[in-house]
Amino acid sequence: MLASVVAIPKSEHERQLVDAQHKLRDRVFGKRLGWDVTVRDGGERDEFDELLPTYIVTTTDKGAIAGCARLLPAIGPTMVTGVFPSLLPNGHLSSHPSMVESSRFCVDTALAEGRGGGSIHEATLTMFAGIIEWCMANDYTEIVTVTDLRFERILGRVGWPLHRLGVPKKIGVTMAVAGTLPANTDTFLRLRPSNYRSELSPLSQVA
């Protein structure tokens, strides 16, 4: 699988990747999980998509979208501070210039490609590696995110445990928790799948 990065789309291919990740978000968050999200033109969108985020998008060898995530500097407006402050100590995030927020992470686990014999879909590991690789290439050392307890267990299982910032709370129908994750070479090499490919930086070629 291939991890790509798109900030402001500069080509038709990049515009297609951004559109595809919006549609995947609708399938996962709107239709599968039943979240109360805004869908326009067949894709899930919110106000944070208007802040010129960076998108990490994973595609299969046949070009189908397999996963996506949205990245924004933590020192600016973020979901964790703007939407989920109740998950933070006293509603406050101790952000810094080397912290980035990851939000709207999702993977199409129904894809046969990448399922393999392991318990974690290859698309999930490719997304993890792609996010970390982009962070290191852009001088980010720490990732803040909000996730549910099921996904927190997945992070622990692959050796990337979430450092909780507060206690889990029920948000809608989900038990959610805010936390941070390190972004460094050791973690990248540990999580990267064997056939990982990326358009992000030469780090993907590290043996």
N, C-alpha and C positions, 0 to 999 in steps of 0.2 A: 504494500500500500504506500501511497505517496502523500506526504504532508506538505501543504502549500500555505503560504501566507498572503493575505490580501488586506491592504489598508484602504486607500482610495483606489477603486478599480481603474486601471489604465488601459485595459483591453477588453474585447468582447469575452474572452475566456475568463478573465477575472470577474467581470459582471455576472457571468453565468454561475461562477462559484459562489458569489455572494447571494444570488437569487436562490441557488440550490440549498444553501445552509438555512435561509429563512424558511424554505419549504420543509426541510427536515425538522426544524424546530417546531413547526406547526404539527407535523405528524407525531412527534414525540411528546411535546408539552401539551398541545391542545387536544389531540385526538387520543393518544395512548394514555396519558396521565390525567387528562381531564382538568388541567389547570385553567384558571380564568385569565386567558391571554388575548391580546388583540391580534387579529388576523386580517391582513390586507393583501390583495392581489395573490392570494394563495399561500402567503408566508406569515410567520409570526414575527412581529416587530414591536419595539417599545421606544421610549424616549432616549434610551442609552445608545440605540443604533444611530441617533442623530449627532453623536459626539465624536464622530470620525474614529471609531474603534479599529483595532486590528483583529481580523478573523483568521484563526487557524482552521483549515479545512482539509480533511483527509478523504482521498478518493481511492477506489479500487483500481486494479490493473486495467479494468474495462472502462474506467472513467466514471463509475457511479459514486455518488457521495456516500461516505461511510460515517463521517463524524464532523463535528464543528465545535468551536468555542469562540467566545468574544473576550478580548483583552482591552482593558483601559487602565491608565495610570491611577494608582490608588490615591494620589494626592489631589485628584479632581473628583467630580461627581461620579459616584459608583452605586451599584445596586445595594451593596452591603450597608452603606451609610444612608442611602436615600430611601430604600425600601425595607431593609431588615435591621434597623438600628436596635431593635429589641433583642437581637442575638449578640450584641456587643456589650462589654462591660460599661455600664453607665451610658450606653448608646454611643460610645466614642471609639473610633478606630485610630490607633497610633500609627498612622501612615508615614511613609518616607519616600524619597525619590527613587529608591531601588525596589519599591513594592509595586506590583501590578495586580489588578483584580481580574480573575477569570470568572465569567458568567455564561449562562446559556450553553453549558457543556452538554452535548448529547451525542449518542452513537446509535446507528441503525444496526442493532444486534440481530435483526432478522436476516441480514445478509449471510448467505452461505459462505462466500469467500471470507477467509480470515477466522472462521469459527474454530477450525482445527480441533485438537483433542484437549486443549487446556480449558481451564474454567474461566479465563478472561479473554474476551474477544480481541483479536489482533488489532481491530480498529481502535479499541480503547487504549491499548498500549502505544499505538502509533500516535494517537492524540496526546497522550501524556508526554511522550518523547518530543513531539513537535512543539508543544507549549514550552517545555523546559529549554529546548534548543533556541527558540526565539527569545526567551527571556535572557539567556546567557549572551546571545548576540547583541542584545540591546541594553545590557548592563542592569538587568533586573535580577535580584537575588532571592526574592521572596514573593510568593503568590498568596493572595487572600481570596477566599471563596466562601460561598454558602452552599451547602449540600445537604442531602438527607442521610439518615443513619445507615441505610443500605449501601449507599455509595461510599460513605466513610469506611465501612468494613472492606470494600473493594480496595480502597487506597491502602489500608493496612495490610491486606493480603499480598499486594504486589511489592510491599516494602517502601511505601511512600506515605507514612502515617500522617494524618492531619493533626496539627497542634491546635486544640480547641481554644477559642477566644472567650467562650462563655458556655453556659449549659444549653443543651438542646431544648427547643420549644416547638410547640405545634403551630405551624403556619398553614392555614387552610386544612388540607387533609394530610399534610406531610410533617413528620418530625424532622425539623431542620436544625443545623448547627453551623456556626461560622468558625473558620479556622484558617491557619496559614500552612504553606508547604514550601520547602526549600527548592531552589532552582540552581543546581550545580552539576558539574561534569560527572561526578560519581553516580548521582541519581539518574542522570540521562543514560549513562552506559548500562546501568542496572535494569532500567525499564524498557529500553529500546528493543523492539523485536528484531529477530535475526535478519529479516529481509527489509528492514526499515529504509525508506528512501525519502528525501526531503529536498525542497527548493530553498531551504532557509539559510544554511551556511555550511562551510566545510566540516563542521562538527559531525555531520552524519557519516563522514568517511572515516572517523576514528575507529581503529581496530579494537 
